[in-house]
């Protein structure tokens, strides 16, 4: 074609070297994929299929046509019965194309140690059994194993992480929205038929960057159809779960006390196509509350893509487009869906040929613990009101003999049997994000200090009484020690923190020993030993300039109480400064050798102290709090006053009347953007009031 140079070849091939160079600079190396077909014999690929029902038998038979395939069932003696039924023969599978294929499984067992052989583990078991399989396989799974769950239901990834612990980070979790096929066995253990194969199927992977690896493996197992479509994250799959809304909602709509008198009915009511105005209202309430969770998550975690967490009507439009004859409302979508024709409520026979509802059927027994409870638990963490969910859940838990919801909160004894985040000890958003493998927001392990619900907490602790406090001397940046009373105050503060169950992830102090020793002592007596302690000059006490080292009462007698109060408590008037040549100036102290000389004060007003302190709040302390870390700040009266002024948005006059007592833990509760909610001391109010008065009276002539 007349091409004789490299540049001409690249142009004809539409290869842009500049674009490729830019991509190479920003693109991570592609993860390794499973071996190509020609090396399958040299590099065997093993699939482990879990379960013994329709889907599990079809999956095992289909995969076994090409790959080493082992079937496992942990349910009673199901594995032994299946093995006996097959009797070493090949399994016969009729595809939806009409073709019949046969395959021989490598083993059928109930021994979880076979997980050590698996490159892919496919769970096709009821969602209530997922945890059992995860737990059984955990000791044996090899690094990089792909665990595909069909369907994952709600919170499957978090359950997986909790059961595997640290080992989960070496695995790949793939949550599917649904099963790939409609199928049934025609001769249990021997023959099955695929009635229909979905055109596509949604799946999400944790960690997200492992999707190409998981996709390649699972698409290879499934074949051309269904086409696996990537969902951005498993949270989207969880919130999309229709079973968490439809099944409990329709059951409540038909059988709640206001709709059913408890007497047997003449015929089984239609389930989906029997949805009427009241039931539709229940479903709309439930799905709108899930959408509120979605919206809140996207607000709190910028960049989080929950596009697949659609409302219930949109889910019908996505899954059954072209099949429903009326899509004007949610009720119309359900009533006119031909796939639902003739499906009735689960019922049990009653006397006289009548029926009563089976209120322990999987629509409640499975979809409430593994679906609705996830939604409610996450909503509780986010502070999203969920009145309809609470109403349905309160009714459903009595039907299935569980105690999950107590006084509107997910703290009943049976929460541990559900997929609620609280079942695995998760009570904060950062802890949830960490468990879900969602990046973009720092997270830490939850603890009693991370407030349960939408708020954060931070503890402030003014150092215990110092020897210069006893002598009533202006201390400022002078590095004096604690008095015996001050040491005991720190001990009592620690005991109080221990009693309240606080465990700190990080501690901030000044560089002055009275602050540091207060922190050390309180931490030891509250059983907090392993955490970083950050010492910063920015948390030092206000610098009192030329007053530093002088007796407060004598200074008041000499200059007048009014003048001393101005120096001590006016917002923007500093006391007389000391010169940089003065031996008391911080620039002469080796403690501050790494601080720019111009940043070191010769005297400070409270205004200047606020300006010095707030940078460490913005740059270090606040980010730790927002990431879910449990933070203790052990500092001084004025440096803490500076932070409190900012948090509470106090006026310049109001902050002057803020007296923080020594050695008393002060808790601030803040909302998600660190706005002030409330504060309280952790000790007896009368004792706190007396300590406050003592602080206020300092600096008066005696």
N, C-alpha and C positions, 0 to 999 in steps of 0.2 A: 504493500500500500504506500510505498515511497518513504517509509519511516527509516531513517538511518542514524538518528541521534537519540540519546536518552531523553532529552527534553521533549522531543517530538513524540516519543513513546508515552511519556507521562501525560502529555496533553491529550493524546488520543484515548488514553485509558482513564482520563478525567481524574488523575491523581494530583492533588495539590500538595506540594512538599511543605509549604508554609503552614497549611492547616494541620497536616500530620505532625509537624514539629510542635505546634501548640498543643495538640491533643496529647502527645507523648509526655509533655511537661506536667500535665494535670491528671492524667489517667492512671489509676492503680493497675498493677499487673493483673491480668485476667486470672481468676482462680482455675486450678486444674480441673478438667472435666473427666468423666468416666472414659475408659479406653474405647477407641473406635471398634466397630463390629469385628474387624478382622483379627483383633487380639483377644476376643472374648474367651477363647479356649485357653490362651496363655495366662490371662488374668481373670479368673472366675469371679462372677458377681453374684452375691447371695442376697435373696430377699426373704425376710421373715414376716409371715402374714399372721396376724393375731385374730383369733375368734373362730367360731364354728358355724355362724349363721350364713344367710344367703350371700351377703357381700363378701365375707371372708372366703367362702368356698369358691366363688367366682374369681376373686382376685388371685387366690393360690393356683387355681387351675390355669388361668390366663398367663400368669407370670412364669409358671413351670414349663410352658411351651418353649421358652428360650433360655431361662436362667435357672441356676440352682435355687430351689424354693423349699422352704421349710414352713409348715403350718404349726401353730402353737395355740392351745387353749388352756387357760388356767381355771376354767369353769368346771367344777365337779370332775366327772370322768368323761367329759365330752371328747377329749383327744383320743382316749382309748377306744371309745365307741366308733369314732370316725375311722380310725386306723383299722379296726375290725371290719367295718362296713366295706372299706376299699379293698382290704385283703391283698394288698400288694399289686393290685391291678391299676390300670390307667384311669384317670378321671376324664369323663366325657362332658365337654362344654359346647353347647349350641349357641353360636353368636347371633346377634340380631340381623346379620346379613344372610342367615340361613345355613352358613357353613358350620360344620361340626369338627372340632379339634379335640385331640386327646393329649394328655400330658401325665407325667409321673412325678409325684411329689417326692422330694428327697427324704423327707421325714415328716411325721405327725407326732407331736410330743406335748408334754406339759412341763418340760424341764426348761426353766428360764435361762440356764447357762448357754443355750444355743444362741443367745443374743451376741455372744462373742464372735460368731461367724458372720453376722449380718452386716452388709453394707447399707441396706435399707430395711427399716422396720415399718410395716404398714399396720396401723391399728384400725380394724373394722369391727369394733366391739361397742356396746352401749357406752355412753359417756361416763356413766357412774363407775365403770370398770377401768377407765384410763389410768387413774392413780395406781391401781393394783399392778398393772403391767409396767408402768414407769418404775415403780419401786422394785419390782422383781428383777427387771433388766439392769438396773443401775450398776450393780457390781461387775457386770460382765461386758457392757457395751464398749466397743473400741472407739478410739478417737476419730472424729469426723463422720460418725454414723448419722445417717439421715432418718429421722423419725417422722413419718407422714401419718397424720391422723385424719380419718374420713368418717364423719365430719368432726372438726375439732371442737365444735360448740363454743361456749363462752369461756374465756380465760384458760384455754388449754395450754397455752405457752407458759403461763404463770404456774400452773399446776406442775408442768414438766420441770420447770426450773426449781421448784420447791422440793420435788421428789429426788432430783439428781444432785442438788446442792452445787458445790464447786465444779463437779464434773459436767454440768450443763453447758458451761462455756466452751467445751470441746466438742459439743454435738450440734446438729442442725435440726431445728424443729420446723416442720412444714404443716401448717394448718389449712385444711381444705374446707370450703364452705359446705360441701355436700358430698354425697357418694357419686362416683362417675357413671353408674349404671342403675337402671331399674332391672331387677333380676330376681330369680327364685330358683331353688333347687327342685328338680323333678323326681329325684330319687336320692334322699338325704345321704350325703357322704360319697355319692357315686356320680351323680349327674346334675347339671344345672343349666339354666337358660338365661341369656341376657335378653331381656325384653326390649330394651332401648338404651342407647348410649347418648349422653348429653353432648351437645356440640362443643361446649366449652365449660370450664370449671374454674372458679376463683381459688387461689391459694396464696398464702403469705408465708414468708420465711423469717425466722429469727436465728441468727443475726441476718439482717437484711442483705449484707454483701455476699451471703452464701446462696442467694437465689439462683444464680446461673448453674451452680453445681447441683442443687436440689432439683431444679427444673429439668436438667439434662437426664438425671437418673429417673425421675418419675414420668416424664414424657416418654422415655424409652420403655418403661414398664407398661404404660397404659396403651401405647400405640399412637396412631395419628389422631384419634378422637378418644376422649374429649381433649380439646386444646387447652392446656394449662395456661391460665391468664394470671399475671402477677397482680396481687393486691399489695399496696404499699407496706402494710404491717398487720400483725395478727390482732391488734386492737380493733381495726376495721372489720375483720372477720368476726370477732366476738360481738361487737355492737350490731352487726348485720344479722345475727342469728335470729331467724324468724320464729323458731320454736320457743324462744324465751318470752315471746309476746303472744303469738297466736294460740298456742295450746292452753296455757294458764288463763289467758283472757277469755277465750270462748267457753272454757269450762266454768269459769266464774260467772260469765254472762248468762249461762243457762241454769246453773245449779246453786247459786248463792242464796242465802236465806230469803231475800226479797223476791226471788224468782221461782223458787221451788219449795213446796210445802212439806217435803219429806215423804210424800206418798208415792207409790209406784206409778209409772206412766204406762199408757196403753201401747206405745210404740217407741222405738229408738229414734230420738230426734236427729235430723241431719246436722252434721257438725259444721262444715265450712259453708255449705249452701243454705244452712239454716240460720246464719247470722242475721239478726234483726237490729233494730235501732239501738236498743240498750247495749247489746253486745258490741256493736260497732263503736259506741261511745267509750266502752271500756278499752277496746283495742286502740282507738285514737288517743286516749289518755296515756296508755302505756307507751305507744310508739313515740308520742311527743316528748315524753320524759327521757327516753333514750336519745332523742335528737338534742335535748337540752344538755345531756352529758357530752355528746359529740361537740356541740358548740363551745362548751366550757373548756374541754380539753384543747381544742384548737386555739382558744384564746390564751390559755396558760402555757402552751408549748408551741411557740411560733415555728411554722414550717411543718407541723405534724399534718399529714395527709390522711384524712378519714373519709375520702370520697366514697368508699364502698359501704360506709355505714349509713345506708339510706333508710328513709321511713318505710313503713310497711306497704303502703300503696305503691311506692316506687319499686319496691322489691317485686311485687306482683307484675308490674309493667316490665321489669328487667327479665323476669324468669318465664313469663307466660304471654309475652307480646304476641298478638295475632290469634290467640286462642280464646280470650274472653270476649264475649259479645257486648259487654257494657263495662266501660272503665271510668264512668263518671264519678264514682265514689269507691271507697275501700270496700263497702258492703257489696256493691255491684260487682267488683272484681272477684270477690269470693263466691258470690251467688251464681255467677255465670261462667265459672271456670269448669270446663268439661272434665278436667282431670279429677275433680272432686265429686263427680256425679255418684250419688248413692252412698257416700261415706257418712257413717253415723257416729254419734257419741259413743264412747266405750261404756257399755252397760253390762249388768249382771241380771240373770233371770230372777224373777220374783214370782210369788204365788199368782195363780190365775193367768198365766201366760203374759204377765206384765214385766216391767223392767225397772231397775233402779240404776243410778249412775255408778260406775266403777271409779270411785274417787281416789283410788290408789294406783290407777293406771299410769303408764309412763308419761302421759301428758302433764301430770302433776308430779309424780314420784321422781321423774328424771329431769324434766324441763324446768321445774322450779329450782331445785338445788344447783343444777349445772348451767342454768341460763338466767332466769330472773334474779337469782341471788347475786350473780356477778354484776348485773346492771345496778341493782340497789346498793351493793357494797361500794362500787366505784362512785355512784352518785353521792353517797354519804361522805366519802373522802373529799369530793369536790364541793360539797355544800349545795348540791342541786336538790330543790324540793321535789319529792316524788310521791304525792298523795295517792294516786291511783295504784302505783306499784305496791305501796304499803298496804292498801286496802285488800288487793288481790292476794298478796303474800301472807297477810295475817289470816285470811280465810284458808288458803291452800295449806299452810303449815299444820293446821288442825286436821285437815283431810289426810295428810301423809304422816301424822303422828310425830311431828318434829317441832322443836322450839328454836326458831331461828331469829325472829324479830321480837324484840322486847322493848316496849315503850318507843316504838318507831326506830330503834337502832339495831344494827346487826351485831348484837352481843349475846345472843342466846347460846345455850350449851351445844346446840347442834350446828352452829355456824361452821365448825371445823369439818363437817361432812358436806360442805357446799363448795362452789367455785368462787364464792365471795373473796375479794382480796384479803379481808380480815381473817379468813380461815388459815392463811399462812403468815399471819402476824403483820400484814401490811396495813398501815393506818394513815400514811401520808402520801401525797402525790410523788415526791421524789423517790420514795421507796417503791411505789408502783411502777414508775418509769424504769427504775433499775431492774426490777423483776421482769418487766416486759421487754427489756432490751431496747428501749426507745432512747435514742441519743438526742442531744440538743438542749438538755437541761441536766445539770449536775445532780447527782443523787447520792444518798448515803443510806446505810442501814437504819431502819426506824428504831426509835427508843422512846422511853417515857417522856423525854424532853420535847420530842417532836410532837406537837399537839395533835390529838386525834380529831381530825376534821379539817376545816378550811384554814385554820390559823396556825401561825408559827409561835414559838416561845423563845425568849432569850433571858438569861439570868444575869443580873448585875449584882456585884458584891463589892461594897466599899471596904477597904482594908480595915482590919481591927485597930483598936486604939494604939497609937504609937507613944513612945516615951516623951515626945514633944507635945503630943495631945495632953498627956498628964500634966506636963509643966505649963500648958497653955501658951505654947510658943508658936509663932508663925513658921510653918514648916516648908511649904512649897516644894522646891526641888531638892531640898536637903535630904540626903539618903540616911534616914534614921530608922531604928529598929522598932519592932512591936514591943509594947509593954506586956507584962504577964497577963493583964486583963485582955489585951488585944489578941494574944495567942489563944486564950480560952474562948474569946469570941469567934475566932476562926474555927476552933474545934466544934463549937456548938453549931456554927453555920454548916459545917460538914455533916454533922449528925442529922441536922434538919433535911439537908439535901438527900442523904441516904434514906431517911424515913419516907420521903416523897418519891423515891425510886429514880432519881435523875442520874443519867449516864451521859457524860459529855464526850463529844467527838473532837473538840478543839477548845483551847482556852487562850484568852488574850489578857495580858497584864501590862503594866508600865515597866520601866527598867529600874524602879525603886524597890528596895528590898521589902518594905512593909507591904506593898502590893503583892510581890512575888511570894513571900512567906505566907501571906493570907491564903493565896491560891493553893500553894502546896499543902498547907495544913487542912484546908477545907476539902481538897481532893482526896487526901489520904483517909480522912474520916468519913468520906462518902463512898469509899471503895471505888474511886476513879484513879486508875494508875497508868493506863496506856493510852495516851493521846498527845498530840503536839501542843506545846505551850509557846505562844508567840509573845515576846517581850518587845514593846515599842515605846519609844520616847514620846510619841504622840498621845499616849494615855497617861502621861505624867500629870501630877497635880498642877494647878495654876501656879505660875511663878510669882511670888510675892515681892520680888525686887528687894529694895532696901529694908523692907519690913522682915525679911526672912531671918530667923534666928532671934527675933525680939519677942518679949512676953506680950501677949495680947492685952491683958488687963493693964499692964504698965504703960503700954503704948496708948491705950484708950484714956488713961488718966492724964497722960502728957499732952495728947493732941485733941482729946475730946471724943466721946463715943460716936458722935455724929460723923466726925471726920473718918474715924476708923471704919464705921459702917459703910461710908462711901467707898473707901479703899477696898473693903472686903466684899461688899455686896452691890455696889453700883455696877451696871452692866458694861459700860464703856469707858470708865475712868480707872486707869491702872494706878497702883501705888508708885512712889518714887522709884525709878529704875536704878540698877547698879551698872557701872561701866564695864566694858569688856576687859578692862585691866584689873578689875576686882577679882580676888581669888575665889569668890563665891559664884562668879559668872560661869554658866555651863560650858563655855568654850575652854575653860581651864580644866575641865573634868574629862578623864579618859573614857568615861561612859559614852560620851557624845562625840568621840573622835571621828565617827563615820557620818555624822550629821553635818550638813553644810553650815558653816559658821553664821551666815546671815539668817538662818532659820532659828537659831537659838536665841531665846528672849532674855532681856535684862529685867523685865517686869511684864506682867500681863493683866489686862482686865478680863472679865468673863467673856466679853466679845472676842478678844484675841484668843482665848482658850478654846472657844467654840470653833474658830477658824483653824486652829491647830489640830483639834481632835477629829473633826468631821471627815478629813481625807481617809483615815484608817477605817472609819465606819463605812464609807462608800466603797473603798477599794478592797477591804479584807473581811470585815465583820459581816456586813449586810449580805454579800454574796454567799458566805458560808451558811447564814440563816436561810436564805432563799433556796439553797441547794439541799436543805433538809438536815444539815448538821446541827447537832446540839451544842450550843455555844454558851460558855461562861465568860463574862468580862469582869475581872477583878481589878479595880482601879481606885480612883480617889473621888472625893466629894465633888470637886469642880469638873473633872474630866467626865465623870458620869452625868453630872448636871448638864453638860454640853450636849451629850447624846440624847438625854431625856427631853431637853428643850426641842431638839430637832424632831424626835419621834412624835411628841405630843403637839408640836407646832405652838409652843408656849410663846406668849408675848415676852418682851424684855423685862417687864415688871413682874409677871407671874413667876418666871424662873428664879427670881431673887428670893422668893418665899419657899422654894423647894429645898427641903432639908433631908438629906439622905443619911440615915444613921449608920454607924460603923458595925460591920459584922453581921448584917441582916440581909439574907438573899431577897432581892427584889425581882419579881417576875413581870416581864412585859409580854402581853399577847398581841401579835400583829397579824393583819390579814395577808392575803397572798401578795399584795404589792407593798408590804411592810408598813401599811398605815396602822395607826394606833387603834387598838380595840379596848384593852383594859390593862390595869396593873394591880399588883398586890404583893404584900410581903408574906414570907413564909413563917413568920413567928407571931407570937401573941400580940394583938393590936395595942394593948395598954403598954406593954414593954416597948414596942416600936414608937409609940407616941412620946414616951418619956425620953427615949434616945434622941428623937427629933428635936425636942425642946432643948436638950443639952447642946445640940449642935447650934441651934439658933441663939443660945445665950453666950456662946464663945465671943470674945472680943469686947465684953463689957467690963467696965471698971469695977473692982471689988472694994 
